[in-house]
C-alpha cells in the first residue's frame, strides 16, 4: 500500500502541475524542480523494496521488527527531506524578492 500511495502522491504532483505554476513564476527553478521530480521513481522503487527486502529472511520476530523499523525510519527520513525540499522550492517561487520598492 505504501507504494500505491506514493504513486498517487507523485502523480498528483507530476500530472496536476504541482510545480508548473511555480515554474511560471520563477523559471530559474526549473532544474531544481526537475531534480525533485526525478527522485519520485527512485523513492517509489525504494518503498516497494521495503516489502520485498523484509519478507522471508528467516530472522526472529524481534529481529524482523528491528529491521523493519530501521528500514522504514530511513525511508521516512528520505521522504520528509524530499517533501521539505519541494516546500522550499515553492516558497522560493512564490516569495521571491522582485526588487520593487516597498
Residue pairs with C-beta under 8 A, 6 or more apart in sequence:
2 47
2 50
2 51
3 44
3 47
3 48
3 51
6 40
6 43
6 44
6 47
7 44
10 40
10 43
10 44
12 18
13 19
13 37
13 40
13 86
14 37
14 40
18 86
19 33
19 36
19 37
19 89
19 90
22 29
22 33
22 89
22 90
22 93
22 94
23 29
23 30
23 33
23 93
25 93
25 94
25 96
26 92
26 93
26 94
26 96
29 89
29 92
29 93
32 89
33 89
36 82
36 85
36 86
36 89
39 82
43 75
43 78
43 79
43 82
46 75
46 78
47 75
50 71
50 72
50 75
53 71
54 64
54 67
54 68
54 71
57 64
57 67
59 67
